[in-house]
Amino acid sequence: MPLMFEVKPKRTHTIIATGASSGLGFEFIKQLFEESGKETAYHSIIGARDVQGAMARFAELQYDNRHHRTIVLRLELTDLMSVHQFAENAMARVFDLTPVNYLFLNAGMAKEAGPSSHKSQWCDIQVVNQLSHYLMHLLRNKLVASKSRIVVVSSGGTRRGDPASLLAGSGADGFTVYVDSKLTQLMNAHWWRRQLAGSCTVVAVSPGLIPDTSIFRNYDQEKRPTMASTDAKTVEEGAKSLLRAFTCTDMPEDPDRIFLTSWEEWWETSEIQNSLDKELQNKWSPSKQDIRKD
């Protein structure tokens, strides 16, 4: 009887992720595990509001846990104290000499600009979609030491944004606030790209219009997009765009061209011109201390 030997992966990569416990992000992790084969093992540290529910969903995947490992930690992105605790808990699970190869920022929210849940001057959608990138401040030293790739899940709608609706209680509708928050998020991604130049790679990626995700749950039923909508994509198709942002090696020479579209093209700077003003990037990228103060 021949002896059976376990094939060990050639490399192990560590991921810290938000917005990967369900929907598009969950499908991305699923595809990542499936397509890595035996070459790469992924150790994923995932933040989620519902830890038990997320753990149950990952258990149902029946992925090869001899190669891949998933840890789910409590994270409530509207509460920046929770973000701080998540960062500490995540770092406690990463050995000093183990790099964090990827930071995956996929969490998102879409609803009207009502009162803040935590007395911020900003509406919840702005806190979740952009200011929760406070996590990057908290992990900065580790990201730099690891030469991490930071993948920010963005939106093609940033071309239409005008960030004037983001204050708590402004009453702006969910679509307007979503687009405006995604514009400030893209400005913030550019700011981080400048701050971490030479150390980390920052990629902003659009998965396309994905109607079958929970991000539209706060919209009125008649206003929700459907698969009949122009350019609508399935969750599986959207996740493939995120996977491309993770693995691509064809970054443009122009450092401002960090935006990867859902049809796998790098947008020219003319398409993202409203996110390239450095003064606005600075304005919408508050320091760690200013975020804490707010």
Long-range contacts (C-beta under 8 A, 24 or more apart in sequence): 6-66, 7-38, 9-36, 9-38, 9-39, 9-40, 9-41, 9-67, 10-39, 10-40, 11-39, 11-40, 11-41, 12-40, 12-41, 12-42, 12-43, 13-40, 13-41, 13-42, 13-43, 13-101, 13-102, 14-42, 14-43, 14-44, 14-45, 14-94, 14-98, 14-99, 14-100, 14-101, 14-102, 15-42, 15-43, 15-44, 15-45, 15-100, 15-101, 15-102, 15-103, 15-104, 16-45, 16-46, 16-47, 16-90, 16-100, 16-102, 16-103, 16-104, 16-139, 17-44, 17-45, 17-46, 17-47, 17-102, 17-103, 17-104, 17-105, 17-106, 18-46, 18-47, 18-75, 18-77, 18-104, 18-105, 18-106, 18-107, 18-132, 18-135, 19-104, 19-105, 19-106, 19-107, 19-108, 19-153, 20-44, 20-46, 20-48, 20-104, 20-106, 21-46, 21-47, 21-48, 21-49, 21-50, 21-53, 21-54, 21-57, 21-72, 22-53, 22-54, 22-57, 22-214, 23-213, 23-214, 23-215, 23-235, 24-106, 24-153, 24-207, 24-210, 24-213, 24-235, 24-238, 24-239, 24-242, 25-104, 25-106, 25-107, 25-153, 25-242, 26-57, 27-235, 27-236, 27-238, 27-239, 28-104, 28-106, 28-239, 28-242, 28-243, 29-58, 29-70, 30-61, 30-63, 30-239, 31-236, 31-239, 31-240, 31-243, 32-243, 32-246, 33-61, 33-63, 33-64, 33-68, 34-63, 35-243, 36-67, 36-68, 38-67, 41-67, 41-68, 41-69, 42-67, 42-68, 42-69, 43-68, 43-69, 43-71, 44-68, 44-69, 44-70, 44-71, 45-71, 45-73, 45-90, 45-93, 45-94, 46-70, 46-71, 46-72, 46-73, 47-72, 47-73, 47-74, 47-75, 47-77, 47-86, 47-90, 47-107, 48-72, 48-73, 48-74, 48-75, 49-74, 49-75, 49-76, 77-107, 77-127, 77-128, 77-132, 78-117, 78-118, 78-124, 78-127, 78-128, 78-132, 79-117, 79-118, 80-118, 80-127, 80-131, 80-132, 80-134, 80-291, 80-292, 83-132, 83-134, 83-135, 83-138, 84-134, 84-138, 86-135, 87-135, 87-138, 87-139, 90-139, 91-139, 91-142, 94-142, 99-145, 99-146, 99-147, 99-148, 100-139, 100-142, 100-143, 100-146, 100-148, 101-146, 101-148, 101-149, 102-148, 102-149, 102-150, 102-151, 102-246, 103-135, 103-136, 103-139, 103-143, 103-148, 103-149, 103-150, 103-151, 104-151, 104-153, 104-242, 104-246, 105-133, 105-135, 105-136, 105-150, 105-151, 105-152, 105-153, 106-151, 106-153, 106-242, 107-132, 108-153, 108-178, 108-215, 109-178, 109-215, 109-218, 110-174, 110-175, 110-177, 110-178, 110-215, 110-216, 110-218, 110-219, 111-174, 111-177, 111-218, 111-219, 112-171, 112-172, 112-173, 112-174, 112-177, 112-218, 113-165, 113-166, 113-167, 113-168, 113-169, 113-170, 113-171, 113-172, 113-177, 114-168, 114-169, 114-171, 115-168, 115-169, 116-168, 116-169, 120-168, 120-294, 121-167, 121-168, 121-294, 122-166, 122-167, 122-168, 122-294, 123-166, 123-167, 123-168, 123-169, 123-170, 123-177, 124-168, 125-166, 125-174, 125-177, 125-178, 125-181, 126-166, 126-177, 126-181, 126-184, 129-178, 129-181, 129-182, 129-184, 129-185, 130-181, 130-184, 130-185, 130-188, 130-284, 131-286, 131-291, 131-294, 133-185, 133-188, 133-192, 134-288, 134-291, 136-192, 137-287, 137-288, 137-291, 138-288, 140-196, 143-196, 143-199, 143-200, 144-196, 144-199, 144-200, 147-199, 147-200, 147-201, 148-200, 148-201, 149-200, 149-201, 149-202, 149-203, 149-246, 150-189, 150-192, 150-196, 150-200, 150-201, 150-202, 150-203, 151-203, 151-205, 151-242, 151-245, 151-246, 152-185, 152-186, 152-189, 152-202, 152-203, 152-204, 152-205, 153-204, 153-205, 153-206, 153-207, 153-242, 154-182, 154-185, 154-186, 154-189, 154-204, 154-205, 154-206, 154-259, 155-179, 155-182, 155-206, 156-206, 156-208, 156-261, 156-262, 157-182, 158-182, 158-183, 158-185, 158-186, 158-272, 158-274, 158-275, 159-271, 159-272, 159-274, 161-274, 163-284, 174-218, 174-219, 174-223, 175-219, 175-223, 183-274, 183-275, 184-284, 186-259, 186-272, 186-275, 187-275, 187-277, 187-280, 187-281, 187-284, 187-285, 188-281, 188-284, 188-285, 189-258, 190-256, 190-258, 190-275, 190-276, 190-281, 191-281, 191-282, 191-284, 191-285, 192-285, 193-255, 193-258, 194-278, 194-281, 197-255, 201-251, 202-258, 203-245, 203-248, 203-251, 203-258, 203-260, 204-258, 204-259, 204-260, 205-241, 205-242, 205-244, 205-245, 205-259, 205-260, 205-262, 206-241, 206-259, 206-260, 206-261, 206-262, 207-233, 207-237, 207-238, 207-239, 207-241, 207-242, 207-262, 208-232, 208-233, 208-237, 208-238, 208-241, 208-262, 208-263, 209-233, 210-234, 210-235, 210-237, 210-238, 213-238, 233-262, 237-262, 238-262
